[in-house]
Amino acid sequence: MKLKIGMTYDLRADYLAEGCAGEDVAEFDSESTIAAIEHALQETGHNPVRIGNARELCRRLVAGERWDLVFNIAEGLRGRSREAQVPCILETYDIPYTLSDPLVCALTLDKALSKKIVRAAGLHTAKSHLVSRIEDLDRVSLGFPLFAKPVAEGTGKGIDSRSRVENRGQLSALCAELLAKFRQPVLVEEFLPGREFTVGVLGTADRARVLGAMEVEVLPPHAGGIYSLETKEKCEDMIKYSALEGGALRGEIEDLALRSYLALECRDAGRVDVKLDRDNRPAFLELNALPGLHPTHSDLPMIAAQEGMKYSDLIGAIVKSALERAE
């Protein structure tokens, strides 16, 4: 059945033209990503219609335009619930859409709340403390080294070679800087020294399944081995990606990822980041409920390619999952 599928997204070029700084738009998509999704939707037999960001969605809804389904990857610009904005609008107008609902989008962007849910589900994640103001550091009793990052940012924003801190002085200075710059709490957690992985998941509830797992290795001497904004933006030169070999470790990592995805009630597709602790035990890092979808630059399509899945089939699987929910 050929559907009219609207496309909601935040285009980097649009916000740069409005005067936003480069880091402000780091999570947003390029024209090549939007064109690739559009082409994939056409390949799967649908009629894609570009909409754009939340403001443009509102304008077109008020004008009376409607779609059978909306393919949503809009990140939003401000606030820790920014990824929930477009899903909220679509639910107001009773229009089905892809990927997670407003509650899950807001929850998973907040790394501290995500960790609470994952921990409550009996899953392993590093011990952490939320620093909302500098005085909160007096209550941080975790052992060094620690890792500090903004609690509700993506794409490595606020993360660089200084994110791993070795003492109280470094921690205090970094938290003060992050609090001032991002105007949100800082998540301080035990540093996980082991290998890092990202796992793709497709489907919803009892139909959810692991697509594949990929190891992420920052090539020395870049960013002190930290998977940062800089290394993600220049991943072709700074990152080595490789399929995770089969065996017991892969089973543990994929099991943790899938159980985290289900505990957080994600839908259609997502990506779970996992890192090994000092005992080589897989630990949940965070979950991306609106995973990047650039066909060659983003992790989820790279995992799909490594598993022999065409990009158009990945987009088609996300649409199929959303339609099954809308029945």
N, C-alpha and C positions, 0 to 999 in steps of 0.2 A: 504494500500500500504506500503510495507516494504521499508524503506528508510535507506540509509547509512548516519548516523548522526555523524559528528565529534564533539569532546568535547574539548573546550578550557577552561583552568583554570590555576590558580597559586597554586601549591602545596607547602605547608609550608616546607616540608622536602627538596625540591629542593633548596630553597633559604637559608635555614639554612646550607645546605651542602656547599653553596657558601660563607658562612661567614656572612650572614645577622644576625642582632641581633633579639631577640625575639619580641620586639615591632614592628620592621620593617615588620614582617610577620603576625601581628595579624589579618589582614583582609583576609589572604589567607586560602585555604581549606585544610582539612585533607584528608588522603587516604579514610577514611570511607565515607566522603561526595561524593567523586568521584565515589566510588564503588556503593553507593546507587543510584546515578543518572544513572550510567551505567546499573544497574539491572532494574531500572524503565523503561528505554528506551527499554530494551529487553522485559520487560513485556508488553509494549504497542505495540510490534510487529516490532520494528525497529532493525537495526544493528549498535550499537554504536561503534565508533572508537576513542580511546584516542589520543589527539593531544598534549595538554599541554599549555605552555605559548606562548606569542606573538613571541618570538624568534624561538621557535620550529614550530609554525604555518608558519612563513616565510620560514623556511628551507624546510618544506614539500610542500609548494606551489611552490617554485622554482623547487623542484624535480618533479613536475607534478601531485601531489596528489590532488584529489578533492572530495567533499562530496555533497550530496543532500541538506543538511542543517547542520548548526553548532549550537550546544547548547553551548552558551557562558556564562561563569560566571567569566572570567578572569578580575581581578582587576587592573593589572599593578603595577609597582613598584615605579615609580617616576613621579612627576609633577601633576598639578591639572587636566590635561586631560588624566591621565593614564588609566581610565576606558574606554576611547574612542579608545584606540590603536588597540585592536583586531577588533572592528566593522569597523574602518577605513580600515584596511588591507582586511577584508572580502568584503567590498564594492568595493575596488579596483579590486578585482577578480570576482565581481558579484556573490558572494555566499550568499544565504540567511542565516539568523541567528536569534536566539531567543533574546528577550528582546530589550531594547531601542537602538536607533541609536547613532552615535558618538556625535552629538550635545547635546542630552539629557543626555547622560552619563557624559559628561564634565560639563554641567550646574548643574545637581543635586548633583554632588560631591562638588561643590562650594556652600556652604550654604548661603552665602550672596546674590549671584545671584538668587538662588532659591527663597529666601524670597522676592526679588524684583518682580519676576514674579508673585508669589502668591499674594503679596500685590496689584499689578497692576490689578489682576483679581478680586479685591474687597474682598479678603479673609483675615481672621484675623491671624496675626502673631505678635510676640512680637517686639516692637521697638528695633532697633539695630544700631550699629556703627562699621565700619570696621577699625581696627587699623593695618596699614601697617608698621608703624615705631613708636617708642615710643613717638615722638612728637605729633602724632595724638590724644593722650589722652587728650590734651588740648581742643579738640573740642567735647569730650564726655560729654554730658549734661544730660544723663539719670539718673534717681533716683536709689539709692541703695535700696536693694541688686541687684547686677548684676551677670551675668554668662558669663564666658570667655572660648573660646575653639578655636582650630585651625580651619580655615575656610574650609579646604578641606581634612579632614581625616574622617575615618569611624571606626566602632567597638569601639567607645569610646576612641580612641587614643587621648592623651592630656587632658583627663578629669579625675579628681579625686576629693577628698573631698575639695580641695582648689579652685575648679572651681567656686563655689559661693563666691563672694567677697562682703564685707560689707563696704569698704571705699576706698578712693583714693589710699592710700598706698598699700593695698593688690592688687588692680587692676594693679597698675604700676609694682609691683614686678612680678606678674604672667604673664602679657603681655610681659615683658622683657624676662622672661624665655621661654615662648612659641615661641616668635619670633626667639630666638637664636636656640632653639632645632629643631623646625619644618621648619624654613626658609620659612615661608608663613605668610600671614596676620592672625590676631586674630579677631574672631567675638565676639563682646561684645554686649550682649542683656539684656533686662530686665529679671530678674529672675521670672519664672513662678512657684508659690508655690503649685499648685494643683496637682491632680491625673494625672498619665501619662498612655498613651495608645499607642498601635501600631495597625494599620489597614492594612489588606491584600487586595490587589486589583488584579483582573485578567482581561485580555482582552485589547482591543485597541479601542480608539475613541468611537463610539456609541455602541460598544459591551463590553465596560468596565463595570465591576460590582464589588461591594464590596464582598469579600469572607467572612470576619468576622473581629471582633475587639477583642482585648485582653488587659486587664489591666496589667501594669508592676509595681510591688511594691518592692522597695529595702528594705530588712529586716534590721531593726536596729541591731547593730550600724554600719553596713557596709557602708564605704565611705561617711558618713554623709548623707545617703539617696540619694546619687547621682548615677545615672545609668552610671557607669564608665567602663573603660576597665577592671579593676579588677573584678567588679561584673558581667560583661558579660562573662568573661572567666570562672568564678566560679558560673554560674547562678543556678546550681542545689542546692547550699547551701545558696546563697545570695539573690536570687530573688524569689518572689512569682508571678506566672502567673495565671490569671483567666479570664474566658470568661466575657465580658462586659454584664451586665444585660440589658434586653430590656427596652425600654422607650424613653422618649424625649431626654435624654442626649446621648444615643447611636445613635439616629437618627441624632443629630447635629454633632457628631464626625464622623460618617460614611459619611455624606454629605460633610463635610469639606475635608475629606481624598479623596473622589472621585473627587471633584471639583479641588483639588490641583493636583491630578494625571493627570487630563485632561488638566489643565492649563499648566503643564510642558510637555505635549505631550508624556507621557510614553507609552510603548507598552508591551503587553503580560502579564506582572506581575510586581508588585512593592509593597513596604511597606512604609506606611506613618506614621510618629511619630507625636503624638498630645499630648498637655499638657494643663491643665486648668489654667487660669490666676487667679488673686486674686478675680475676680468676678465670678469664676466658668464658664467662657466662654471658649470653646475649641479654642486653638491656634495652628497653624501649626508650627512644629519644623523643620522637614526635611523629605526628601524622599529618599529612597534607590531604585534606578533603577536596581541594580544588587543584589537583596536580597539574604541573606544566604540560603542555601538549605540543610543543614544537617538535616536528617529526624527527629531527636528528640531534637537537640540543637538550631536550628535556628527558628526565630520567625514565618516566613511565613508557614513552614510546621507544626508548633505547632498550628497556627490558623486554618489551613486546618484540622488537626486532631480533633480539638475542634468542628469543624463544620461537622464532620462525613465524611470527604473526605480522601481517601487513598492517601498515598504518591505517588504511581504510577499514580494515577488520576491527582494529582497536576502537575506532570511533563508532563503528557499527555496533560493537558489543555494548558500549556505553548507552547508545540510543535504545538498543533492544532491552537492556535492563530497566531503563526509565519507563519504557512503554509497558513492560510487564507489571510495574508498580501502578501504572495509571489505569490498568484494566478494571 
